[in-house]
Amino acid sequence: MEKDILELKKSEYLKKGENVYIHLSDSPDFNNVIHRHNFLELIYVISGTATHIIEDSSYTVKRGNVVFVNYGVPHAFSYDEDADEPFLTYDLLFTPDFFNVSGLENNEFYSLASSYLFSSVFTETRTQDLSKNLIKTNSKELHSLFKKIHVEYTKREKGFQNIIRAHLIELIIKIFREIDKQEPMFTQSHRDLVEMAINHMRENYKSHISLDDIVSGMFLSKNYFRQIFKKTTGISISSFIQELRINEACRLLKETDLSSTEIAGKCGFNDIKFFYQTFKKAIGMTPAEYRKSE
């Protein structure tokens, strides 16, 4: 497929001195044509349906969906040109230089979230995984913003680039919000990360465990990892840690003569009252009652 990829250059679309371009894409010229480009692309589906082919995968897109495509990624839309509802999109092209942001890691859309422009708003989203580059939404706000950008670009009145920049900043923030709402897509690598986290918790549950420690080096946001963990194990991270601690407390109550206070400390409970409450809720009896039980 490599030899059949059409190379698109930003100089073909972006006017001199500009780093943004938008148009209504209703032409069949690119139907099923694999191509890649040296700019970021945001596509909003206005009407119709199509198959989006991106690298080695494909999926269906429909009205209201947003697709983002990074630098150098081969992709194409394939659709029926005789369908009752035409496949029509807003096709928004831009480079990070439009925000005076350059040198982004891998020139990826997510990297914008780590730039100074968005980092204070999205400290975690940049590590979210959305391997299909698809935001399944039907947000009227997103549609409106694409439309406003298109109107400004078409009219090209004084200051239009500044207005587009403001709209695009708002658009990206709202797209990141939509990404945060997406159902996690689980892969074997995610399951491996959950297993790594479980091993870490088993080794460290007797001491303080923070979520920052657990996700350190995983390149996933805390919120996203919480969802992956619960989907994989069926319980929350905090519940899993409490279960480890209670199981160890049960073992120590049966196999040692340590006091409940000593056992609580050895199992990672710093508050004896909380230990009693948690233990009774989990086991149905107090630590003393459990020790006396069969």
N, C-alpha and C positions, 0 to 999 in steps of 0.2 A: 504493500500500500504506500510505502514511503515515496516511491517515484511518482505517484499520482497526486500527491498533496500540492495544492495550489498555495503559493506563498503570497500573502498580502502584506504590503508595506504601509506604514502610517502615512507616508508622504503621498499615497494615492487618495487618502481620505481627509486628512487633517490639513486645513489651509495653513499657509505660511504664518508663523507666529502664533498659531493656535494649537491647543492640545486636547481638543474635544470635538466630537462630531456626532450628530444624530440624524437618523432618517427613518421614514416609514418603509419597512422592507416588505414589499408585495410583489417583487419581481421573481420569476422562476429561474433567473439566471444562475442562482446558487443552489437550486434544489438538488439535493443529493451530491453536492460537490464538496469533497473533503478539502479543507483549507486550514491554514493557521496564520497567525499574525503577530506583529511586534507591538501590540497595544492590548489594554484590557477591554473587555467587551461585556456589556450588560444588555440582555435581551428581555423585553417584556412582551408576552403573548397577548395580543389584543383580541384575536379571534382565531377559530380553527384549531386543528390538532396536527401534530407532526411527530416523527420519531427523531430524537436528537441522538446522533452518533458521535460519541466523544472518546477518543483513543480506542480502547478495546471493548467498550460497553455501549449500550443504547437504552433509551427509555422514552416514554411518551410524554409530550408536553401539551398543555392545553391552555385555554383562556385563563388569564390571571397569573400563570406561572412566570417566574423569573429565573433566567439562566445566566450564570456568569462564566466567562471563559478567560483563562489566564494566557499570558504570553506563550507562544510556541506550541500550544496544545491543538493537535489535529481534531477537527470536528466538522459536522455538517448536519443540516436539517433535511429530512426526507418527508415529503407530503404529497397527497393526491391533489393535483392541480385542478381536477374537475369536481372536487368535493363541494357540497352544498354551501358550506361556510368557508371562505378563503382563509388560508393561513397568513395572518397579518401580524407584524411585530414592530415595536419600537426597537431600533438597533442603536445602542449608545456606545460609542468608542471614546476612550480617553487614555491618557498616560498619567502616571503619578505626578509628573511635572505640572499638571494643571493645578495642583494644590501646593506647588513648590515643595513636593515631597519626591525624593529620588533615592536610588540605591536600595529599594525594597528587596527583602530576601526572596529570591526566586521569581521576582516580578509577579507574585500571586495576589489575587484579590484580598485574601485574608490578611496579607501583610499590611494592608492599609490600616487595619485595626491597631497595629502595634506602632504606627507612626505617631508623631507628636500631636497630630491633628485629632486623632480619635482615641489615643491611649488612655486618656483620663475618663473616657466614657465606657470603653470596652477593654478592661484590663485582662479579660479572660477569653473573649470570643475569638481572638486571633488563632487559638489553638483548637477551635471547634473543628470536627471532622464532618465534611459533607461531600463524600467522594464523587457523587454524581453532579456536583455543581448546580443543583436544582433546588429552588425554593418553591415549595408547593403552597401557593397562597392565592387569594383572590382579593387582595387588598385594594380598595378604591383609592386609598392614599397613594400607594405606589403608582397606580395607573395615572392619577392626577399629576404626580411629580414628573413622570416621563412626558406627559402631554405638555406641561409647562415648559420643560426643557426644550421640547421640540418646537413649540411656538416661539420661544425666545431665539432659538438658533435660526429659525426660518425668517423671522422679521429682521434680526440682526440690527436692532436699534442701539443707540449709544448705551454703553455699559452692559450689553447683553451677556458678555462673558462673565462678569461679576455676578449677575443674577443667576446664570447657569451654575456657576461655582457654588453659590449658596443653596440652590435647589439640589445639586448633586451631593453636597455634604449631608443635607437632610435625607435624601434618598438612601445614601449608603448607611446612615445611622438606622433608618427604619428597616433596611434589608437585614442588617445585623440583628435587629430585634426579632425579625421573622425567623432568622436562622436559629436563634436561641429557643424558638418555640418548636423547632422541628423534632420529630421523633428520631431518636438515635438510630443510626444504621450500624449494625453489629457485624464485625468481621472476626476472623480467627485471631488477628492481632489484638483486638479489643479483649477477647477472652483470655489471651495470654497476659495482658496487662492486669486484668482482674485477678488472675492467679498469682501474679507477682505481688499485688497488693495484699492478697490474703496471706501469703507467706510472710510479708512484712508485718502484718498485724499479729500473726501467730508468734512471731519472734519478739515483738515489742509491746504486747498488750499489757504487760505488767507495769509499764511506764506510760507517760503521757504520749498519745499519738494524735498528731494534727493532720488534717486533710492535706495541708500544704506538703507535709512530709510524704504522704502517700502518693500524691500525684507528681512529686518532684521528678523531673526528667522524662515524664510521659508525653509531654507536649499535647495535653488535653486540658480543657478547662475543668474547674472543680465541679461546676454544675453538670457538665456533660458526663464527667466520670461518675458522679452520683447516679445518674440515670443508667449508665452502662452497668454499674455494679448491681443496682437493684434489679434490673432486667435479667442479669445473669444469675444472681443468687436468690432472688425473691425477697430479700430484706435490705434495709438501709445499712450504710457503713457503720453508723453508730450502734445499731442493733446487733450487727455482727460482732463488733468489739465487745459489747456487753455480754453477748452469749459466750464468747471465749473466756471472759473474766468469771462469769457465773459457773461455767463448767469447771474451771480450775479451782474455784472456791469450794465447789462440791467435792472435788477430789481431796483437797486439803482437809476439809471437815471430816471426811471418812478415814483418811490415812494418817493424819497427824493429830497431835494434842494442842496445836496452836490455838490461841484465842481467836474469837471472831474479829477483833480489832487487828490482830497481827495478819490474819488471813486477808482481810480487806485491803491492807497495805500492800501485801504481796501480789494481790490480783489487780492492782491499779486503781483501787478506790481510795480517794483521799478523804472522803467524807463518810464516816461510819454510819450516819443516819441514812444517807443515800444508798449505801451498801445494803442495809437492812431492807429498805423499801424496794430496791431493785431485785434483791434475792427473793423476797416473799412474792413479788409480782410474777417472777419467772418460774419459781418452784412450787409456790402455793403454800409454803410454810416458812417459818423463821430459820435462820442458820442453826440455832440450838435444837429445834424440832427435827430438822433434817439430820443432824448428827445422831440423834437418838433413834431415828427411823431405821428400818431394815435396809 
